[in-house]
Amino acid sequence: MSATGLRACLLLGSAREPRLATRVLTFVTSEMKRRGWECDIVDPLEVNLPVLQTPVFFYKNPDDVPPVLNDIAAKIKAADAFVIITCEYNNCLPPGLLNTIAHFSPFAYSKRTSSIICYSAGMYGGIRAAMQGRCLLGEINTVSIPNVFGMPKVQDTLTEDGKPLDDHLVSGAEKHLNELEWYTRALKVARDSDASL
Ligand SMILES: Cc1cc2nc3c(=O)[nH]c(=O)nc-3n(C[C@H](O)[C@H](O)[C@H](O)COP(=O)(O)O)c2cc1C
């Protein structure tokens, strides 16, 4: 299957430096682009949003919205799918991810697919955070695909420049992206045929 014509917004969780997130992001974007996806990235380390005080939909005058929030809003609006790339802190979703998502209305994400790619330095691959991600992704009106792509001990299975050292990663990415593409195309057809959107 090809993802030509599909656009994803990749939301990173980790805002640490240095971090394992970078190699996971490099691997995932490389796989997605190879399949034809257009990829926008929202990285909490780069956008450096304050801990939520004023969500974008609370501004009375649109001219007062900080440009960084408008830039992210444009990526959210353009997306056919949201891909959460998340670590796990204290068995929870990381604050950088929650903070980014909460700056925007839950309706900003509506009627698009979402997927969860999680990783950790340990043996559980961030799966406990992923299960919380499922709830969150439903609350922001996205359709979370069934497959969760978890990467345990990612420091041993991906090189710093995002090259896989384990076949599990290659087959896992393929399965995950096949499914994401199927659901994303299905929802895109539905959105394109809905005159009210
Ligand atoms: C505050 C904090 C909490 C953590 N909690 C967990 C955890 O609950 N489960 C886990 O598997 N690893 C946990 N770790 C270890 C992370 O898997 C590891 O630090 C990983 O590198 C985090 O991803 P990052 O480097 O992209 O930030 C934690 C790390 C930090 C800094």
The ligand as an SDF file (V2000), in Angstrom:
LIG
                    3D

 31 33  0  0  0  0  0  0  0  0999 V2000
   11.1950   10.9960   34.8540 C   0  0  0  0  0  0  0  0  0  0  0  0
   11.4120    9.6540   34.2210 C   0  0  0  0  0  0  0  0  0  0  0  0
   10.5360    8.6260   34.4670 C   0  0  0  0  0  0  0  0  0  0  0  0
   10.6940    7.3830   33.8380 C   0  0  0  0  0  0  0  0  0  0  0  0
    9.7570    6.4170   34.0190 N   0  0  0  0  0  0  0  0  0  0  0  0
    9.8160    5.3010   33.2740 C   0  0  0  0  0  0  0  0  0  0  0  0
    8.7340    4.3750   33.2920 C   0  0  0  0  0  0  0  0  0  0  0  0
    7.7480    4.5510   33.9710 O   0  0  0  0  0  0  0  0  0  0  0  0
    8.8160    3.2840   32.4970 N   0  0  0  0  0  0  0  0  0  0  0  0
    9.9150    3.0500   31.6980 C   0  0  0  0  0  0  0  0  0  0  0  0
    9.9330    2.0460   30.9860 O   0  0  0  0  0  0  0  0  0  0  0  0
   10.9610    3.9000   31.6650 N   0  0  0  0  0  0  0  0  0  0  0  0
   10.9170    5.0340   32.4200 C   0  0  0  0  0  0  0  0  0  0  0  0
   11.9390    5.9320   32.3750 N   0  0  0  0  0  0  0  0  0  0  0  0
   13.1220    5.6070   31.5890 C   0  0  0  0  0  0  0  0  0  0  0  0
   12.8820    5.9710   30.1210 C   0  0  0  0  0  0  0  0  0  0  0  0
   12.3980    4.8510   29.4190 O   0  0  0  0  0  0  0  0  0  0  0  0
   14.1650    6.4630   29.4840 C   0  0  0  0  0  0  0  0  0  0  0  0
   14.7340    7.5220   30.2490 O   0  0  0  0  0  0  0  0  0  0  0  0
   13.9740    6.9520   28.0550 C   0  0  0  0  0  0  0  0  0  0  0  0
   15.2290    7.3610   27.5550 O   0  0  0  0  0  0  0  0  0  0  0  0
   12.9790    8.1270   28.0010 C   0  0  0  0  0  0  0  0  0  0  0  0
   12.8140    8.5800   26.6860 O   0  0  0  0  0  0  0  0  0  0  0  0
   13.5340    9.9400   26.1950 P   0  0  0  0  0  0  0  0  0  0  0  0
   15.0440    9.7150   26.3280 O   0  0  0  0  0  0  0  0  0  0  0  0
   13.1370   10.0920   24.7610 O   0  0  0  0  0  0  0  0  0  0  0  0
   13.0790   11.0470   27.0750 O   0  0  0  0  0  0  0  0  0  0  0  0
   11.7980    7.1670   32.9960 C   0  0  0  0  0  0  0  0  0  0  0  0
   12.6930    8.2090   32.7630 C   0  0  0  0  0  0  0  0  0  0  0  0
   12.5070    9.4370   33.3370 C   0  0  0  0  0  0  0  0  0  0  0  0
   13.4520   10.5760   33.0140 C   0  0  0  0  0  0  0  0  0  0  0  0
  1  2  1  0
  2  3  1  0
  2 30  2  0
  3  4  2  0
  4  5  1  0
  4 28  1  0
  5  6  2  0
  6  7  1  0
  6 13  1  0
  7  8  2  0
  7  9  1  0
  9 10  1  0
 10 11  2  0
 10 12  1  0
 12 13  2  0
 13 14  1  0
 14 15  1  0
 14 28  1  0
 15 16  1  0
 16 17  1  0
 16 18  1  0
 18 19  1  0
 18 20  1  0
 20 21  1  0
 20 22  1  0
 22 23  1  0
 23 24  1  0
 24 25  2  0
 24 26  1  0
 24 27  1  0
 28 29  2  0
 29 30  1  0
 30 31  1  0
M  END
$$$$
